[in-house]
Amino acid sequence: MAPSPTRLDPDRSRRRLQLLAALAQMKSTREPMPSPRLRGLRLRELIAARRRAD
């Protein structure tokens, strides 16, 4: 029989849920992702810079 996972104490479990909720809130309020066009432009710049460095 497989051992059952140990249960975290309630305070630790509650704190973990609070931290995960705070992290999710921070991620949702970050500035939005750049448009695909801007992301592509930045990627091309990075590739060109890397080619120049080699």
Rosetta constraint file for C-alpha pairs under 8 A:
AtomPair CA 8 CA 12 HARMONIC 6.36 0.50
AtomPair CA 8 CA 13 HARMONIC 5.96 0.50
AtomPair CA 9 CA 13 HARMONIC 6.22 0.50
AtomPair CA 10 CA 14 HARMONIC 6.00 0.50
AtomPair CA 11 CA 15 HARMONIC 6.11 0.50
AtomPair CA 12 CA 16 HARMONIC 6.12 0.50
AtomPair CA 13 CA 17 HARMONIC 6.31 0.50
AtomPair CA 14 CA 18 HARMONIC 6.25 0.50
AtomPair CA 15 CA 19 HARMONIC 6.22 0.50
AtomPair CA 16 CA 20 HARMONIC 6.20 0.50
AtomPair CA 17 CA 21 HARMONIC 6.09 0.50
AtomPair CA 18 CA 22 HARMONIC 6.13 0.50
AtomPair CA 19 CA 23 HARMONIC 6.11 0.50
AtomPair CA 20 CA 24 HARMONIC 6.16 0.50
AtomPair CA 21 CA 25 HARMONIC 6.16 0.50
AtomPair CA 22 CA 26 HARMONIC 6.21 0.50
AtomPair CA 23 CA 27 HARMONIC 6.22 0.50
AtomPair CA 24 CA 28 HARMONIC 6.20 0.50
AtomPair CA 25 CA 29 HARMONIC 6.33 0.50
AtomPair CA 26 CA 30 HARMONIC 6.32 0.50
AtomPair CA 34 CA 38 HARMONIC 6.08 0.50
AtomPair CA 34 CA 39 HARMONIC 6.07 0.50
AtomPair CA 35 CA 39 HARMONIC 6.18 0.50
AtomPair CA 36 CA 40 HARMONIC 5.99 0.50
AtomPair CA 37 CA 41 HARMONIC 6.18 0.50
AtomPair CA 38 CA 42 HARMONIC 6.17 0.50
AtomPair CA 39 CA 43 HARMONIC 6.15 0.50
AtomPair CA 40 CA 44 HARMONIC 6.19 0.50
AtomPair CA 41 CA 45 HARMONIC 6.30 0.50
AtomPair CA 42 CA 46 HARMONIC 6.27 0.50
AtomPair CA 43 CA 47 HARMONIC 6.23 0.50
AtomPair CA 44 CA 48 HARMONIC 6.12 0.50
AtomPair CA 45 CA 49 HARMONIC 6.13 0.50
AtomPair CA 46 CA 50 HARMONIC 6.16 0.50
AtomPair CA 47 CA 51 HARMONIC 6.21 0.50
AtomPair CA 48 CA 52 HARMONIC 6.24 0.50
AtomPair CA 49 CA 53 HARMONIC 6.24 0.50
AtomPair CA 50 CA 54 HARMONIC 6.41 0.50
